[in-house]
């Protein structure tokens, strides 16, 4: 299979413009030492699988030294590997093997907050209010006669107040868990520290960064109230994400940070890049994060949030492509990630959800730009909805009852019993349990099986990499006339065309005149020289 994979069509510096990036949730991908937790040697062992799948790069969730209060997004040391995941030597060996296989490595960077175990925060706790150590974070006096009330009405994304009071009376800001204190990005020492962190990992060969909470580092001057929160109105402030403005997110000054980061990335060879996890009020504000003097990409979460309808997808796609044209950068598509319910379940779960998820994957992979896959979506994994409460580790669950653990269950590799080859032979340990139904969804169970979701992804990725109509410089789509509830668009030109058709209606549709089908999310039937596309299905047609 490896020998048949075409080489990528992008230049070295522009690889990210049309790349397919595979997100590895490190704790849940592969466990090399049998302790039930995924690790860097486990990723290294499975690199040939990812090469054969046909992806271009891996995005690794945080593997840094951490108390793991938020799955590693609470970083205590940004320049070392947590012992649960291995060592720096393991990282170096993994990235060397990845590069030898033609895979690039993107690592997560978490700049909005540190762990409360970070040396900086520990030093802040050990000093008095007004100290230089506390200036690196956002400490403030409380309101009320004795400062007993939080400094403002800001709310944690994980629920509850965004402020915690110390015994000395001061409060510190944490937009997430109390174990994740927010940094003060107006402090020059903070900015200098993260610029050096970028260089540390770039020197080790990383090809890019995914920036966690990329919209959050700058807070409005004076820390003004929002005006409501769940305590006062029952409405959570997080409901405004992507829909409105909050004084602690998407402030204009944040772009100064990325204008300082871009020259650092550009100073290294090979197209080093950065992608923003950013939420903004409008697509236009999101587009501001992208450009030749800022970041290379920003996730299009509107695509992830689109409802299962032709109108919803068409609106999101048109808006994203228009904004991409303005900023001169590719759109970045995503259907699932470690923070969102898996799209098999979002689209209806069971057979309906899987049919729709397979069709959505062909829609996404046919679009111009970069696509991000979340580990296990190539297996058609659903969300695990029945995890015992006592096993859930998401801090959001402890504060709100809402849990992201169901999309973080270790993926199945082989065998009939959980954890399905997650660890070395004979290991029965897994930090979260996989359901019995996953035995039929394992990599081994689907490999070489015609019609399996894994083989669908492999086929689509092979075509995407080799078809001239899907080349990085073949920007834009041409929408074609289609019936109600049907999306049809063409990529390419006179010499090579590829047409994607997605049936989101409630009846099968007849497809004529687009060429030969080359991949379909479900079996097509022939009819009078044409083809019939079933409900909740997609297909690519080739004309050359």
Secondary structure, DSSP 8 states (H G I E B T S, - for coil): -GGG----SS-STTGGGS-EEEEE-GGGT--SSSSSS--HHHHHHTHHHHHHHT-SEEEE---EE---TTTT-S-SEEEEE-TTT--HHHHHHHHHHHHHTT-EEEEEE--SB--TTSHHHHHHHTS-TT-TTGGGB-EE--BSTTS-B-SS--B-TTSSBSEEE-TTS-EEE-SS-TTS-BB-TTSHHHHHHHHHHHHHHHHTT--EEEETTTT-S---TT----S--TTTTS--GGGGTTTS--TTSS-TTHHHHHHHHHHHHHTSTTT-EEEE----SSHHHHHTTBSTTSBSEEEEHHHHH--SSHHHHHHHHHHHHHHHHHHTS--EEES--TTS--HHHHTTSHHHHHHHHHHHHHHHHHSSSEEEEETTGGGT--------GGG---HHHHHHS---GGG-S----SSSSTTTTSSSTT----SS---GGGGGGSHHHHTT-TT-HHHHHHHHHHHHHH-GGGSTT----EE----TTEEEEEEE-SS-EEEEEEE-SSS-EEE-SS-EEEEESS--EEETTEEEE-TTEEEEEEE-
